[in-house]
């Protein structure tokens, strides 16, 4: 009975930490979140935070992965895009979130690939999920068929990341996100004439 009470308390503490983190992010953004402020808002000791999360990036993996999954839920509910304009419009809310804060994009880059299976976290899992969604869409539109679908999906994910990365590049951030994205999608996904 004691073990169940401890497990329940652990779950409740994590829920409080996550709720407080969402509130702080909503008020000030992801980068502005400070662990000291978080534990104070959640009403726990700093050591309790570290019992649940290895560091701030581990918490951000959860929060950002959660937000990406909401975007992916929306994408998964959409009908398959029939052309690159529809595809770009469907993807823009996700890309806009990824480009909203440099810190968010940095965490996505750091957490998107895992060196070992036990390191695969929520953000890394979202890339697999995005690939599945895009994989369902590709056969439904006027997209190229001369390249294996797996390669098209990997290239699509890579160019999506590149478009966001260029938003933070002083030399290359002159084009609106949608315009640059459309150029990349046309080059990568449309059959050559």
N, C-alpha and C positions, 0 to 999 in steps of 0.2 A: 504494500500500500504506500509506503514511503517513497519508493522508486517512482510510482505513478504521480505522486504529488510533486516530486522534483522535476519530472519530465513536463508536467503541466506548467509549472512555474517557469521552466526554461522556454517553453513555447510562448507563454504570455510575455516574457521579457523580450524575446525576439520580435514579437508583434509590436510591442511598445517602441522598440528601437526603430523598426521599419516605419511605423506611423510617424514618429517624430522626424525621421530623416526625410520622408515625403513632404512634411510640413515645411521643414527648413529649405528644401530644394525649391518648393513652390514659392517661398518668400524671397529667396536670394539666389537661386541657381545652384548647380551642382558643385562648381568649384568653390563657392563661398561656404559650403558646409564645413563646419569645424567639429571635430570629435568632442571637444569640451562642451560646446553648445548643445550638441546632440545628446550627450549623456545627461546634461542638466535638464533638458526638456523631457527626456524619457524617465527621469527620476532614478537613474542607476549610476553606479560607480564606473569610472573609466575602465577598470579592470574587467567589468562585466561586458563592456563593448568588445574588448579583445578576447573574451571567452566565446563570443559569437562570430567575430570577424577578425581575420588576421591583420587587416589594416583598412584604411579608407578605400583603397581600390577594390577590395573584396566586397565592401558594402556597395560601392558604385557599380560593380559588376551586377549585383542584384537589382539595384534601382534602374540602371540604364537598360539592362536586359528586360526588365519588366515593361519599361516604356516602349522598347523596340517591339516586344511581343504584342503590345496593344496595336501598334502600327501594322504588324503582320496579321493580326486578327482581322483588321479592316481590309487589308489586301486580299486575304484568303476568302473573304465574303464577296468580293467584287467579281463580276463576270470577267472572263479572260479578255485582256486587251487585244484588239484586232490590228493595231498598228503602233508605231513608235510613239506617236503623240499620246495615245491612250495609255500606253505603258509608262511614259514619262509622267503624265498627270497622276497616275495611280501611285507611283513611287515618290513623288515630290514631298508628301508629308513626312515620310521616313527620312529622306535626305535632308529636309529642312530641320528636323530634330537633330540629326547627326551633325549638322553644320551650325546649330544654334550657339554652341559654346566650344571653343577650342579644347577645353578640358574634357568635354564629353567625347569628342572625336579622338583625343589622345588615349582615353581609357578604352574606347572601342578598339583602337589599334593594338593596345597592350594586351587586351583580354580576348581578342578574336581568335588567336591561335594558341593552342595548348601543346606543351612539349610532352606531356604524359596524360593518359586517360583520366587520372584522378584530378587533373587540373582543368578539365573542361567545365566551364561555368556557363551561366545564363547567356552572356553575350556570344560566346562561341557557338552555343546551341542555336542562336537566332540565325546564324549564317546557314546552317543546315536547313533550317525551316524556310528561309527565304529561297534557297535553292530548290526546295520541293515545290514551292508556290510557282516560281518562274518555270520550273520544269513542266508543270501542268499547263502553263500558258503558251509555251512556245509552239506546240502543234496547232494551236487555235488561230494563229495569225499569219501574216504574210512575212514570216521570218525565214532566214536562210536555213537550208537543209543540207548544205554541203559540208557542215562541220558537226561532229558528234554533239548531242545535246549537253553532255557533261561539260564539254569544253565551252560551249556557248554560255552555260550557266556560270562557270568559273570566270569567264571573261566579263560577263554582265556584272557579277559581283565586284570584280576588280575595277571596272570602269566606273561603277557607282562610287566606290571608295575614292578613286582618283578625282572625280568631280567634286566631292566634298573636300578633299585635300587641297584642291586648287582654290577653294573659297578662302583658305587661310594663307595663300601665297601672294605676297605683295605684287609680284610681277604678272600673275595670271588670274587675278580675281576681278577682271573688268567685265566679263560676260555674266548676265543673270544665270542663276543655277539651271533653270529650265532650258535656256538656249544652249548652254554648253552640253547639258545632258542629252538633248535631242541630237546634237551633232555626233556625240559618241555612240548613241544607240543606233543611229542610221548607219554609221560606219561599221559597227560590229554585227548588227542583227539583220540588216536588209541584204537580200541577195544582190550580187553585182549584175548590172544590166548587160 
